[in-house]
Amino acid sequence: MAALSKRYSVQPFKVGPDFIDPTHHTKICGRPSRNLDSYIMGERGVLETFARASAGSEFCIIEGVMGLFDGVDDTEIASTAHVAKILNVPVVLVVNAHGVSRSAAALVKGFAEFDSIDIRGIILNNAGSGRHAELIKDSLHSAGIDIPVIGALPRSQEMSIPSRHLGLHMAGEDKMDTALLSEFIEKHVDLEAVRAIAANFRAPDVNLSEPDIKSSTRIGIAQDSAFCFYYQDSFDALKRLGAELVFFSPMGDRLPEVDGIYLGGGYPELYARELSASGTRNEIKKAAENGMPVYGECGALLYLNESLTTDRTYRMAGILGAGSRMTDRLAALGYTEAKVISDSPLAGKGRVIRGHEFHYSVTECDRDARFVYRLRRGKGIVSGMDGLIEHNTMASYMHTHPASVSFAEFLNNCSRYKSV
């Protein structure tokens, strides 16, 4: 992305529900990166997001997830290959060349013949030397594989990004040398070959849907180092529905004049002291007790609860009757599917919503706690239940996407609150 952005307007995408990689894409390309997830968004959602985001760009790059064919359980759904099929895009296969030569040919042959994916180029990663790369190229030729090797990346200690319990550091946290990245790729990858692979692609025709009725509400969105896990599609969906987005930091800003609040996931555990010390939590609690719609995901659940225990126990917003504590092991990771069993600010009873969960915390609820979601897939807060609700405030471990559940009902709730 860094190398191609020197010459083209590059639109980045990421397969899967990742919140962190897209921040790096966005920083490098100067265009908001979008997620393409066929499990949560469905095929229609993938097509619409690609069509909207790619408009006006000269080059689109989709970073895959896991292995090319790895999807939900033993299916292709949510895999990089599935997204490639939906969009009919060519694929460049990145092969880990460390410690192999002829075996790489067997691997590539298997990938090429496993499914009807248009693999048009190979990049060898962790190549030991020029001679090593040539051995692999010769092996591919001897095996009758006519997919060209368009790059061979030598091992480099400089090409690394620090990580923590939820994955890589966010783009704004590290001083990554983008020029160094670009020079590395320009030296070791044939960018003209990449351009040629992409040159004849034509995006599928999609009739983009637009809302019939628009809301005139102001939505406060918590956005700072503690709350930073959002899909760009969520912001865009809210705007298309007519909402005005007002960004604020629960750590340092007063709660703005808004008709509803949306708090995403992130790292409240790293900023528990600051969140507890800020008077904003009391302002949000007062707004919630007055009936303002508040919707939160994952990290927001920890914040909207009574307390959060990290190095010690910190008082949080105190809207939901529960306390959370961080653990030293992964508590949940994977896709979710939930049936809405009680009306909430986000969706009415009976809806089925897809999403994902990823956290290192447990939440212990009061005995009279009420839940919005019964999970068909996933762990949730306790015993397959998720989505704590109190007043007109709901928060869950599940992250979702506007392609799975529109923000229309949330904005309707905000409009009703505004009119009272």
ABEGO torsion letter per residue (X at the ends): XAAAAAABBBBBBBBEABAAAAAAAAAAAGBBBBBBBAAAAEAAAAAAAAAAAABGBABBBBBBBEBAABBBEABABGBAAAAAAAAGBBBBBBBBABGBBAAAAAAAAAAAAABBBBBABBBBBGBABAAAAAAAAAAAAAAGBABBBABBBBBBAABBBBBBAAEBBBAAABBBBAAAAAAAAAAABBAAAAAAAAAABBBBBBBBBBBABBBBBBBBBBBBAABABBBAAAAAAAAAAGBBBBBBBAAABBBBBBABBBBBBEBAAAAAAAAAABAAAAAAAAAAAAGBBBBBBGAAAAAABABBBBABBBBBAGABBBBBBBBABBABBEBBBBBBABBBAABBBGBBBBBBBBBABBBBBBAABBBABBBABEAEABGGBBGBBBEABBBBABBBBAAABBAAAAAAAAAAAAAX
